[in-house]
Amino acid sequence: MAETIRFEYRSSEDYKPSYVNGVHGGLNAAGDVIAHFFTEQRSIDQEEVFNLLPNGEIGDPIITTSANEPIQVTRFIQTGLVMNLETAKQVSEWLDGQITALEEINKGLK
């Protein structure tokens, strides 16, 4: 029986790293962990109306469609992961290790 195993890592053609602001999810009926990763974006004005200055230049805005609206943030789900318990534990351990390493680096910068 072989005493070693070699894993080779390759990226698929559509591989694209994504920045995330957070995660939302839970457990599914089969007992898997579901994690939906999202980015957040504050809603932007849909329309603006500006004063036109006598010289033809654009002046100050006088109306924006969201000026009097409450702040709204949209969460765009980028990707989702479905993991069994063992895989979720492995991901958790790996992430904890990365966090510890980053915290050590940050301590050295202070």
N, CA, C and O atoms as CSV, one atom per row, in Angstrom:
chain,resi,resn,atom,element,x,y,z
A,1,MET,N,N,0.837,-1.183,0.000
A,1,MET,CA,C,0.000,0.000,0.000
A,1,MET,C,C,0.884,1.249,0.000
A,1,MET,O,O,1.913,1.290,0.673
A,2,ALA,N,N,0.474,2.260,-0.756
A,2,ALA,CA,C,1.238,3.506,-0.845
A,2,ALA,C,C,1.271,4.200,0.504
A,2,ALA,O,O,0.310,4.140,1.271
A,3,GLU,N,N,2.393,4.862,0.788
A,3,GLU,CA,C,2.543,5.575,2.049
A,3,GLU,C,C,2.325,7.072,1.911
A,3,GLU,O,O,2.263,7.781,2.915
A,4,THR,N,N,2.210,7.555,0.701
A,4,THR,CA,C,1.981,8.978,0.490
A,4,THR,C,C,0.890,9.174,-0.566
A,4,THR,O,O,0.577,8.269,-1.339
A,5,ILE,N,N,0.336,10.355,-0.574
A,5,ILE,CA,C,-0.631,10.736,-1.600
A,5,ILE,C,C,-0.331,12.183,-1.976
A,5,ILE,O,O,-0.033,13.014,-1.118
A,6,ARG,N,N,-0.414,12.461,-3.243
A,6,ARG,CA,C,-0.124,13.816,-3.734
A,6,ARG,C,C,-1.405,14.417,-4.299
A,6,ARG,O,O,-2.087,13.792,-5.111
A,7,PHE,N,N,-1.730,15.636,-3.864
A,7,PHE,CA,C,-2.865,16.374,-4.385
A,7,PHE,C,C,-2.347,17.498,-5.271
A,7,PHE,O,O,-1.429,18.221,-4.883
A,8,GLU,N,N,-2.917,17.649,-6.438
A,8,GLU,CA,C,-2.564,18.735,-7.342
A,8,GLU,C,C,-3.746,19.692,-7.397
A,8,GLU,O,O,-4.891,19.265,-7.543
A,9,TYR,N,N,-3.471,20.971,-7.282
A,9,TYR,CA,C,-4.526,21.978,-7.282
A,9,TYR,C,C,-4.508,22.732,-8.605
A,9,TYR,O,O,-3.468,23.241,-9.024
A,10,ARG,N,N,-5.656,22.801,-9.253
A,10,ARG,CA,C,-5.818,23.557,-10.488
A,10,ARG,C,C,-7.082,24.389,-10.377
A,10,ARG,O,O,-8.047,23.991,-9.724
A,11,SER,N,N,-7.069,25.524,-11.010
A,11,SER,CA,C,-8.252,26.383,-11.026
A,11,SER,C,C,-9.053,26.112,-12.288
A,11,SER,O,O,-8.491,25.924,-13.367
A,12,SER,N,N,-10.376,26.093,-12.141
A,12,SER,CA,C,-11.222,25.946,-13.313
A,12,SER,C,C,-11.150,27.222,-14.144
A,12,SER,O,O,-10.719,28.263,-13.648
A,13,GLU,N,N,-11.567,27.147,-15.398
A,13,GLU,CA,C,-11.502,28.305,-16.282
A,13,GLU,C,C,-12.356,29.466,-15.779
A,13,GLU,O,O,-12.044,30.625,-16.053
A,14,ASP,N,N,-13.429,29.167,-15.047
A,14,ASP,CA,C,-14.299,30.233,-14.563
A,14,ASP,C,C,-14.003,30.629,-13.114
A,14,ASP,O,O,-14.813,31.304,-12.478
A,15,TYR,N,N,-12.840,30.209,-12.587
A,15,TYR,CA,C,-12.458,30.579,-11.228
A,15,TYR,C,C,-12.315,32.088,-11.120
A,15,TYR,O,O,-11.662,32.724,-11.947
A,16,LYS,N,N,-12.934,32.651,-10.089
A,16,LYS,CA,C,-12.882,34.097,-9.877
A,16,LYS,C,C,-13.013,34.349,-8.378
A,16,LYS,O,O,-14.088,34.126,-7.821
A,17,PRO,N,N,-11.945,34.812,-7.701
A,17,PRO,CA,C,-12.064,35.127,-6.281
A,17,PRO,C,C,-13.093,36.240,-6.077
A,17,PRO,O,O,-13.216,37.137,-6.911
A,18,SER,N,N,-13.821,36.178,-4.979
A,18,SER,CA,C,-14.838,37.174,-4.672
A,18,SER,C,C,-14.571,37.787,-3.312
A,18,SER,O,O,-14.266,37.081,-2.351
A,19,TYR,N,N,-14.688,39.101,-3.235
A,19,TYR,CA,C,-14.623,39.804,-1.954
A,19,TYR,C,C,-15.969,39.628,-1.264
A,19,TYR,O,O,-17.012,39.704,-1.914
A,20,VAL,N,N,-15.958,39.394,0.034
A,20,VAL,CA,C,-17.215,39.250,0.763
A,20,VAL,C,C,-17.247,40.187,1.962
A,20,VAL,O,O,-16.221,40.466,2.582
A,21,ASN,N,N,-18.471,40.674,2.281
A,21,ASN,CA,C,-18.691,41.475,3.476
A,21,ASN,C,C,-19.278,40.650,4.608
A,21,ASN,O,O,-19.239,41.061,5.768
A,22,GLY,N,N,-19.825,39.483,4.271
A,22,GLY,CA,C,-20.447,38.681,5.312
A,22,GLY,C,C,-20.984,37.374,4.780
A,22,GLY,O,O,-20.821,37.035,3.609
A,23,VAL,N,N,-21.633,36.649,5.679
A,23,VAL,CA,C,-22.183,35.341,5.356
A,23,VAL,C,C,-23.515,35.177,6.071
A,23,VAL,O,O,-23.706,35.690,7.173
A,24,HIS,N,N,-24.418,34.469,5.446
A,24,HIS,CA,C,-25.727,34.182,6.020
A,24,HIS,C,C,-26.069,32.752,5.639
A,24,HIS,O,O,-25.740,32.315,4.536
A,25,GLY,N,N,-26.700,32.039,6.502
A,25,GLY,CA,C,-27.062,30.665,6.169
A,25,GLY,C,C,-27.542,29.912,7.386
A,25,GLY,O,O,-28.123,30.486,8.307
A,26,GLY,N,N,-27.291,28.624,7.376
A,26,GLY,CA,C,-27.746,27.772,8.469
A,26,GLY,C,C,-27.594,26.309,8.084
A,26,GLY,O,O,-26.657,25.932,7.380
A,27,LEU,N,N,-28.523,25.496,8.552
A,27,LEU,CA,C,-28.502,24.061,8.274
A,27,LEU,C,C,-29.660,23.702,7.355
A,27,LEU,O,O,-30.747,24.271,7.461
A,28,ASN,N,N,-29.423,22.756,6.452
A,28,ASN,CA,C,-30.525,22.284,5.623
A,28,ASN,C,C,-31.144,21.032,6.253
A,28,ASN,O,O,-30.679,20.561,7.291
A,29,ALA,N,N,-32.180,20.504,5.631
A,29,ALA,CA,C,-32.901,19.357,6.196
A,29,ALA,C,C,-32.036,18.113,6.308
A,29,ALA,O,O,-32.304,17.244,7.137
A,30,ALA,N,N,-30.992,18.017,5.475
A,30,ALA,CA,C,-30.098,16.854,5.511
A,30,ALA,C,C,-29.003,16.997,6.566
A,30,ALA,O,O,-28.204,16.081,6.762
A,31,GLY,N,N,-28.966,18.140,7.242
A,31,GLY,CA,C,-27.951,18.362,8.274
A,31,GLY,C,C,-26.660,18.947,7.736
A,31,GLY,O,O,-25.643,18.935,8.431
A,32,ASP,N,N,-26.677,19.459,6.514
A,32,ASP,CA,C,-25.500,20.119,5.952
A,32,ASP,C,C,-25.495,21.590,6.349
A,32,ASP,O,O,-26.541,22.178,6.626
A,33,VAL,N,N,-24.311,22.165,6.372
A,33,VAL,CA,C,-24.157,23.593,6.627
A,33,VAL,C,C,-24.255,24.316,5.293
A,33,VAL,O,O,-23.589,23.949,4.325
A,34,ILE,N,N,-25.088,25.344,5.251
A,34,ILE,CA,C,-25.211,26.161,4.048
A,34,ILE,C,C,-24.712,27.557,4.388
A,34,ILE,O,O,-25.159,28.163,5.362
A,35,ALA,N,N,-23.789,28.064,3.586
A,35,ALA,CA,C,-23.226,29.396,3.803
A,35,ALA,C,C,-23.372,30.194,2.510
A,35,ALA,O,O,-22.820,29.815,1.477
A,36,HIS,N,N,-24.109,31.293,2.567
A,36,HIS,CA,C,-24.288,32.189,1.428
A,36,HIS,C,C,-23.416,33.423,1.676
A,36,HIS,O,O,-23.649,34.167,2.629
A,37,PHE,N,N,-22.431,33.637,0.836
A,37,PHE,CA,C,-21.519,34.765,1.001
A,37,PHE,C,C,-22.017,35.949,0.181
A,37,PHE,O,O,-22.415,35.797,-0.974
A,38,PHE,N,N,-21.989,37.135,0.798
A,38,PHE,CA,C,-22.525,38.307,0.112
A,38,PHE,C,C,-21.594,39.503,0.198
A,38,PHE,O,O,-20.721,39.584,1.063
A,39,THR,N,N,-21.808,40.432,-0.731
A,39,THR,CA,C,-21.205,41.759,-0.653
A,39,THR,C,C,-22.333,42.747,-0.413
A,39,THR,O,O,-23.480,42.503,-0.788
A,40,GLU,N,N,-22.001,43.848,0.208
A,40,GLU,CA,C,-23.004,44.870,0.501
A,40,GLU,C,C,-22.738,46.123,-0.323
A,40,GLU,O,O,-21.594,46.513,-0.557
A,41,GLN,N,N,-23.820,46.730,-0.747
A,41,GLN,CA,C,-23.710,47.988,-1.485
A,41,GLN,C,C,-24.850,48.898,-1.083
A,41,GLN,O,O,-26.018,48.511,-1.105
A,42,ARG,N,N,-24.498,50.087,-0.725
A,42,ARG,CA,C,-25.522,51.085,-0.412
A,42,ARG,C,C,-26.197,51.490,-1.714
A,42,ARG,O,O,-25.536,51.658,-2.739
A,43,SER,N,N,-27.491,51.642,-1.669
A,43,SER,CA,C,-28.233,52.026,-2.863
A,43,SER,C,C,-27.771,53.392,-3.346
A,43,SER,O,O,-27.470,54.279,-2.547
A,44,ILE,N,N,-27.720,53.548,-4.649
A,44,ILE,CA,C,-27.314,54.821,-5.222
A,44,ILE,C,C,-28.540,55.557,-5.738
A,44,ILE,O,O,-29.587,54.957,-5.981
A,45,ASP,N,N,-28.393,56.870,-5.902
A,45,ASP,CA,C,-29.495,57.677,-6.431
A,45,ASP,C,C,-29.858,57.194,-7.826
A,45,ASP,O,O,-28.983,56.875,-8.631
A,46,GLN,N,N,-31.140,57.144,-8.104
A,46,GLN,CA,C,-31.604,56.740,-9.425
A,46,GLN,C,C,-31.640,57.927,-10.383
A,46,GLN,O,O,-31.593,57.759,-11.602
A,47,GLU,N,N,-31.724,59.120,-9.815
A,47,GLU,CA,C,-31.859,60.308,-10.651
A,47,GLU,C,C,-31.447,61.524,-9.839
A,47,GLU,O,O,-31.660,61.571,-8.628
A,48,GLU,N,N,-30.859,62.502,-10.506
A,48,GLU,CA,C,-30.514,63.758,-9.860
A,48,GLU,C,C,-30.945,64.912,-10.766
A,48,GLU,O,O,-30.936,64.789,-11.991
A,49,VAL,N,N,-31.321,66.030,-10.149
A,49,VAL,CA,C,-31.657,67.250,-10.883
A,49,VAL,C,C,-30.728,68.345,-10.353
A,49,VAL,O,O,-30.605,68.548,-9.144
A,50,PHE,N,N,-30.078,69.045,-11.287
A,50,PHE,CA,C,-29.122,70.082,-10.913
A,50,PHE,C,C,-29.593,71.434,-11.416
A,50,PHE,O,O,-30.300,71.526,-12.419
A,51,ASN,N,N,-29.191,72.487,-10.704
A,51,ASN,CA,C,-29.359,73.849,-11.221
A,51,ASN,C,C,-28.380,74.031,-12.370
A,51,ASN,O,O,-27.261,73.520,-12.333
A,52,LEU,N,N,-28.807,74.755,-13.377
A,52,LEU,CA,C,-27.929,75.098,-14.487
A,52,LEU,C,C,-27.502,76.552,-14.293
A,52,LEU,O,O,-28.344,77.445,-14.199
A,53,LEU,N,N,-26.205,76.781,-14.234
A,53,LEU,CA,C,-25.666,78.122,-14.008
A,53,LEU,C,C,-25.784,78.964,-15.285
A,53,LEU,O,O,-25.855,78.418,-16.386
A,54,PRO,N,N,-25.805,80.298,-15.134
A,54,PRO,CA,C,-25.943,81.177,-16.307
A,54,PRO,C,C,-24.881,80.927,-17.381
A,54,PRO,O,O,-25.142,81.123,-18.568
A,55,ASN,N,N,-23.692,80.497,-16.971
A,55,ASN,CA,C,-22.633,80.246,-17.955
A,55,ASN,C,C,-22.744,78.863,-18.601
A,55,ASN,O,O,-21.893,78.476,-19.402
A,56,GLY,N,N,-23.807,78.115,-18.244
A,56,GLY,CA,C,-24.032,76.800,-18.851
A,56,GLY,C,C,-23.440,75.640,-18.071
A,56,GLY,O,O,-23.656,74.482,-18.429
A,57,GLU,N,N,-22.701,75.930,-17.015
A,57,GLU,CA,C,-22.136,74.845,-16.206
A,57,GLU,C,C,-23.189,74.275,-15.273
A,57,GLU,O,O,-24.189,74.923,-14.964
A,58,ILE,N,N,-22.945,73.062,-14.835
A,58,ILE,CA,C,-23.855,72.400,-13.892
A,58,ILE,C,C,-23.570,72.914,-12.491
A,58,ILE,O,O,-22.421,72.953,-12.050
A,59,GLY,N,N,-24.631,73.307,-11.797
A,59,GLY,CA,C,-24.504,73.816,-10.435
A,59,GLY,C,C,-24.757,72.732,-9.400
A,59,GLY,O,O,-24.514,71.550,-9.641
A,60,ASP,N,N,-25.249,73.158,-8.246
A,60,ASP,CA,C,-25.517,72.231,-7.149
A,60,ASP,C,C,-26.743,71.375,-7.441
A,60,ASP,O,O,-27.652,71.803,-8.154
A,61,PRO,N,N,-26.765,70.157,-6.885
A,61,PRO,CA,C,-27.967,69.338,-7.059
A,61,PRO,C,C,-29.120,69.926,-6.252
A,61,PRO,O,O,-28.919,70.443,-5.153
A,62,ILE,N,N,-30.328,69.843,-6.805
A,62,ILE,CA,C,-31.495,70.329,-6.068
A,62,ILE,C,C,-32.433,69.191,-5.676
A,62,ILE,O,O,-33.199,69.321,-4.721
A,63,ILE,N,N,-32.377,68.080,-6.404
A,63,ILE,CA,C,-33.235,66.939,-6.090
A,63,ILE,C,C,-32.468,65.648,-6.378
A,63,ILE,O,O,-31.858,65.487,-7.435
A,64,THR,N,N,-32.517,64.748,-5.420
A,64,THR,CA,C,-32.078,63.378,-5.682
A,64,THR,C,C,-33.218,62.477,-5.255
A,64,THR,O,O,-33.895,62.749,-4.264
A,65,THR,N,N,-33.432,61.411,-5.996
A,65,THR,CA,C,-34.607,60.581,-5.732
A,65,THR,C,C,-34.554,59.897,-4.378
A,65,THR,O,O,-35.593,59.521,-3.836
A,66,SER,N,N,-33.359,59.729,-3.821
A,66,SER,CA,C,-33.285,59.044,-2.530
A,66,SER,C,C,-32.877,59.979,-1.400
A,66,SER,O,O,-32.559,59.515,-0.305
A,67,ALA,N,N,-32.880,61.287,-1.643
A,67,ALA,CA,C,-32.415,62.239,-0.636
A,67,ALA,C,C,-33.195,62.143,0.663
A,67,ALA,O,O,-32.617,62.290,1.740
A,68,ASN,N,N,-34.499,61.899,0.582
A,68,ASN,CA,C,-35.317,61.841,1.786
A,68,ASN,C,C,-35.708,60.416,2.166
A,68,ASN,O,O,-36.514,60.208,3.073
A,69,GLU,N,N,-35.149,59.462,1.486
A,69,GLU,CA,C,-35.454,58.056,1.763
A,69,GLU,C,C,-34.512,57.526,2.841
A,69,GLU,O,O,-33.401,58.033,2.994
A,70,PRO,N,N,-34.943,56.516,3.583
A,70,PRO,CA,C,-34.015,55.905,4.541
A,70,PRO,C,C,-32.868,55.226,3.795
A,70,PRO,O,O,-33.012,54.829,2.639
A,71,ILE,N,N,-31.736,55.101,4.469
A,71,ILE,CA,C,-30.583,54.428,3.867
A,71,ILE,C,C,-30.956,52.968,3.619
A,71,ILE,O,O,-31.503,52.296,4.494
A,72,GLN,N,N,-30.656,52.500,2.434
A,72,GLN,CA,C,-30.939,51.106,2.094
A,72,GLN,C,C,-29.648,50.446,1.629
A,72,GLN,O,O,-28.927,50.993,0.794
A,73,VAL,N,N,-29.364,49.280,2.169
A,73,VAL,CA,C,-28.193,48.507,1.776
A,73,VAL,C,C,-28.696,47.216,1.145
A,73,VAL,O,O,-29.556,46.532,1.700
A,74,THR,N,N,-28.154,46.896,-0.011
A,74,THR,CA,C,-28.517,45.654,-0.695
A,74,THR,C,C,-27.384,44.661,-0.516
A,74,THR,O,O,-26.215,45.005,-0.689
A,75,ARG,N,N,-27.730,43.435,-0.173
A,75,ARG,CA,C,-26.744,42.362,-0.051
A,75,ARG,C,C,-26.855,41.466,-1.285
A,75,ARG,O,O,-27.881,40.827,-1.520
A,76,PHE,N,N,-25.787,41.437,-2.055
A,76,PHE,CA,C,-25.737,40.619,-3.260
A,76,PHE,C,C,-25.040,39.307,-2.916
A,76,PHE,O,O,-23.859,39.298,-2.566
A,77,ILE,N,N,-25.760,38.219,-3.013
A,77,ILE,CA,C,-25.171,36.906,-2.722
A,77,ILE,C,C,-24.284,36.526,-3.892
A,77,ILE,O,O,-24.740,36.420,-5.031
A,78,GLN,N,N,-23.007,36.324,-3.592
A,78,GLN,CA,C,-22.016,36.022,-4.615
A,78,GLN,C,C,-21.916,34.526,-4.901
A,78,GLN,O,O,-21.846,34.096,-6.052
A,79,THR,N,N,-21.913,33.763,-3.841
A,79,THR,CA,C,-21.759,32.325,-3.985
A,79,THR,C,C,-22.265,31.659,-2.719
A,79,THR,O,O,-22.420,32.308,-1.685
A,80,GLY,N,N,-22.516,30.382,-2.803
A,80,GLY,CA,C,-22.953,29.620,-1.640
A,80,GLY,C,C,-22.170,28.328,-1.528
A,80,GLY,O,O,-21.737,27.763,-2.533
A,81,LEU,N,N,-21.992,27.872,-0.322
A,81,LEU,CA,C,-21.307,26.604,-0.063
A,81,LEU,C,C,-22.229,25.703,0.740
A,81,LEU,O,O,-22.908,26.156,1.662
A,82,VAL,N,N,-22.249,24.430,0.387
A,82,VAL,CA,C,-22.987,23.422,1.146
A,82,VAL,C,C,-21.949,22.406,1.606
A,82,VAL,O,O,-21.255,21.806,0.786
A,83,MET,N,N,-21.844,22.213,2.931
A,83,MET,CA,C,-20.800,21.353,3.499
A,83,MET,C,C,-21.389,20.374,4.495
A,83,MET,O,O,-22.311,20.707,5.239
A,84,ASN,N,N,-20.845,19.158,4.505
A,84,ASN,CA,C,-21.219,18.233,5.570
A,84,ASN,C,C,-20.462,18.634,6.840
A,84,ASN,O,O,-19.615,19.526,6.805
A,85,LEU,N,N,-20.762,17.990,7.932
A,85,LEU,CA,C,-20.186,18.362,9.227
A,85,LEU,C,C,-18.665,18.305,9.217
A,85,LEU,O,O,-18.011,19.232,9.695
A,86,GLU,N,N,-18.097,17.243,8.686
A,86,GLU,CA,C,-16.638,17.095,8.697
A,86,GLU,C,C,-15.958,18.178,7.875
A,86,GLU,O,O,-14.945,18.739,8.294
A,87,THR,N,N,-16.504,18.466,6.722
A,87,THR,CA,C,-15.922,19.522,5.887
A,87,THR,C,C,-16.057,20.874,6.579
A,87,THR,O,O,-15.120,21.672,6.553
A,88,ALA,N,N,-17.197,21.145,7.192
A,88,ALA,CA,C,-17.389,22.406,7.918
A,88,ALA,C,C,-16.353,22.545,9.041
A,88,ALA,O,O,-15.824,23.634,9.263
A,89,LYS,N,N,-16.064,21.453,9.742
A,89,LYS,CA,C,-15.044,21.490,10.800
A,89,LYS,C,C,-13.674,21.797,10.212
A,89,LYS,O,O,-12.921,22.589,10.778
A,90,GLN,N,N,-13.339,21.172,9.070
A,90,GLN,CA,C,-12.041,21.410,8.423
A,90,GLN,C,C,-11.922,22.861,7.973
A,90,GLN,O,O,-10.873,23.481,8.150
A,91,VAL,N,N,-12.983,23.403,7.395
A,91,VAL,CA,C,-12.972,24.800,6.962
A,91,VAL,C,C,-12.815,25.713,8.180
A,91,VAL,O,O,-12.059,26.683,8.131
A,92,SER,N,N,-13.519,25.411,9.263
A,92,SER,CA,C,-13.433,26.202,10.480
A,92,SER,C,C,-12.007,26.196,11.044
A,92,SER,O,O,-11.484,27.242,11.426
A,93,GLU,N,N,-11.391,25.028,11.095
A,93,GLU,CA,C,-10.022,24.919,11.606
A,93,GLU,C,C,-9.046,25.682,10.718
A,93,GLU,O,O,-8.160,26.380,11.211
A,94,TRP,N,N,-9.216,25.542,9.403
A,94,TRP,CA,C,-8.335,26.252,8.474
A,94,TRP,C,C,-8.490,27.764,8.641
A,94,TRP,O,O,-7.499,28.491,8.712
A,95,LEU,N,N,-9.741,28.231,8.704
A,95,LEU,CA,C,-10.005,29.661,8.846
A,95,LEU,C,C,-9.469,30.188,10.178
A,95,LEU,O,O,-8.896,31.277,10.222
A,96,ASP,N,N,-9.646,29.434,11.254
A,96,ASP,CA,C,-9.089,29.832,12.558
A,96,ASP,C,C,-7.571,29.986,12.472
A,96,ASP,O,O,-7.008,30.916,13.050
A,97,GLY,N,N,-6.911,29.084,11.758
A,97,GLY,CA,C,-5.459,29.170,11.590
A,97,GLY,C,C,-5.043,30.410,10.817
A,97,GLY,O,O,-4.049,31.055,11.153
A,98,GLN,N,N,-5.799,30.742,9.786
A,98,GLN,CA,C,-5.498,31.929,8.991
A,98,GLN,C,C,-5.712,33.199,9.813
A,98,GLN,O,O,-4.932,34.147,9.712
A,99,ILE,N,N,-6.756,33.216,10.616
A,99,ILE,CA,C,-7.035,34.370,11.479
A,99,ILE,C,C,-5.920,34.549,12.495
A,99,ILE,O,O,-5.454,35.668,12.710
A,100,THR,N,N,-5.485,33.464,13.123
A,100,THR,CA,C,-4.395,33.524,14.097
A,100,THR,C,C,-3.119,34.052,13.454
A,100,THR,O,O,-2.436,34.897,14.033
A,101,ALA,N,N,-2.795,33.562,12.268
A,101,ALA,CA,C,-1.589,34.019,11.565
A,101,ALA,C,C,-1.678,35.505,11.244
A,101,ALA,O,O,-0.700,36.232,11.419
A,102,LEU,N,N,-2.828,35.965,10.779
A,102,LEU,CA,C,-3.005,37.374,10.441
A,102,LEU,C,C,-2.926,38.256,11.683
A,102,LEU,O,O,-2.353,39.344,11.635
A,103,GLU,N,N,-3.498,37.793,12.794
A,103,GLU,CA,C,-3.420,38.554,14.036
A,103,GLU,C,C,-1.975,38.676,14.509
A,103,GLU,O,O,-1.584,39.719,15.035
A,104,GLU,N,N,-1.180,37.628,14.330
A,104,GLU,CA,C,0.245,37.673,14.711
A,104,GLU,C,C,0.997,38.677,13.841
A,104,GLU,O,O,1.842,39.426,14.330
A,105,ILE,N,N,0.683,38.683,12.556
A,105,ILE,CA,C,1.322,39.646,11.648
A,105,ILE,C,C,0.953,41.066,12.054
A,105,ILE,O,O,1.809,41.950,12.097
A,106,ASN,N,N,-0.319,41.279,12.351
A,106,ASN,CA,C,-0.791,42.616,12.733
A,106,ASN,C,C,-0.166,43.083,14.043
A,106,ASN,O,O,0.092,44.275,14.213
A,107,LYS,N,N,0.080,42.156,14.975
A,107,LYS,CA,C,0.751,42.520,16.233
A,107,LYS,C,C,2.152,43.057,15.965
A,107,LYS,O,O,2.599,44.013,16.599
A,108,GLY,N,N,2.832,42.426,15.017
A,108,GLY,CA,C,4.194,42.846,14.668
A,108,GLY,C,C,4.248,44.198,13.980
A,108,GLY,O,O,5.299,44.839,13.957
A,109,LEU,N,N,3.123,44.645,13.416
A,109,LEU,CA,C,3.103,45.934,12.723
A,109,LEU,C,C,2.824,47.090,13.661
A,109,LEU,O,O,2.976,48.247,13.270
A,110,LYS,N,N,2.421,46.806,14.885
A,110,LYS,CA,C,2.069,47.881,15.827
A,110,LYS,C,C,3.265,48.340,16.613
A,110,LYS,O,O,3.147,49.237,17.449
